[in-house]
Structure formats: structure tokens, C-alpha cells
């Protein structure tokens, strides 16, 4: 029964990593959309 714990822990870590990646990507997309709404042509730095 002890041997089944290790692969389960690996799968759990992969799952947490994937979930964290998805959350970070969604956060960055939402942040980019909100920044885009605030941006006007006059405010651009060039």
C-alpha cells in the first residue's frame, strides 16, 4: 500500500502546477485587457 502514495503525490504536484499555470495565464490576460482599455493614443511613450 505504501508504493501507491508516491505516484499519487507526483500526479498531485503536476495537477497543482497546471492549475497554477492556468490561473497565472488568466490573470495576465485580464490585466492586459484592462491595461488596453485605459491606454489612449496620447498616453503612449515613444
Secondary structure by P-SEA (a helix, b strand, c coil): caaaaaaaaaaaaaaaaaaaaaaaaaaaaaaaaaaaaacccccccc
